[in-house]
Amino acid sequence: MADAPTGRLTVVGAGPGAADLLTFRAARAIAEADVVIWAASLVQAEVLDHAREGAEILDSAAMSLEDVVSVYERAAREGLKVARIHSGDPALWGGTQEQLDRVAGLGLEVEVIPGVSSFSAVAAIAQRELTIPEIAQSVILTRLGGGKTPMPPGEEVREFARHGTTMAIFLSAARSGQLVEELLEGGYPTSTPVVIAYQATWPEELVLRCTIETLEETVKEHKLWKHTLFLVGPALSASGTRSHLYHPGHFHGFRRADPVARRALKAEKAERTPS
């Protein structure tokens, strides 16, 4: 007697919204699935165009964790392939770990497919690099405390703001006044540039530019309270610097340095290095 087929769970990162930001691997996983669970409130319906005819389609908006896990249990019993579609990237605020913990003992094959995060999508829409040489070389991804999920000690926005680098702040539009207070308490100047993005890559997309000083009034003027991301930091308006990667004085395994430019680059580095 042949062994029963092994069920499979694929957690799919659907990206920030636009269906054409799915990866090829994500589209293939959806096409192969017997059951597709998707978040209708967070993912555009066009992603379901990849589902095969006859696939069972379930909306996770009406399901609890226990409901979802029961589908995984059925998949393990019946050898079904399940595509669990999450918005953005599953590694960020996706509620994926609690699902993976629950399926660990079910005998399912499991794969997680990354997706485009909304913070990188917003940076692309704004046509800004978030790590500018000499200005910001780090990106902090966080959310404001006081929401449904408590923040661990030391992870308050005001503490992260002390670094003065680029921040991507999720899930915080409903408390824009608190957000401004914590950004200023952390040391950002009121003139620090901000990009506010609502429903990035959706037809309803709205992208606004302001400063920390005008952040709260901008949010309230446009009645934004969910599906909104903030990018904050000096990198959002910086210009006039350049990386060493494409400097003629820099060398690597595929390119030799120009000797004159190399000496100039070394001299420039020496001037900036504290003695």
VENBELBEL-V401982 format. One record per run of one state. SS is the DSSP state (H for helix, E for strand, L for the rest). FROM is the first residue (numbers start at 1). TO is the last residue. If there is no record, write none. Layout:
[[SS	FROM	TO] [SS	FROM	TO]]
This chain:
[[L	1	7] [E	8	13] [L	14	14] [E	15	15] [L	16	18] [H	19	21] [L	22	23] [H	24	32] [L	33	34] [E	35	38] [L	39	44] [H	45	50] [L	51	55] [E	56	59] [H	60	62] [L	63	64] [H	65	78] [L	79	80] [E	81	86] [L	87	87] [E	88	88] [L	89	95] [H	96	103] [L	104	108] [E	109	113] [L	114	117] [H	118	126] [L	127	138] [E	139	143] [L	144	156] [H	157	161] [L	162	165] [E	166	170] [L	171	172] [H	173	185] [L	186	192] [E	193	198] [L	199	205] [E	206	211] [H	212	221] [L	222	227] [E	228	232] [L	233	233] [H	234	236] [L	237	251] [E	252	252] [L	253	254] [E	255	255] [L	256	258] [H	259	272] [L	273	275]]
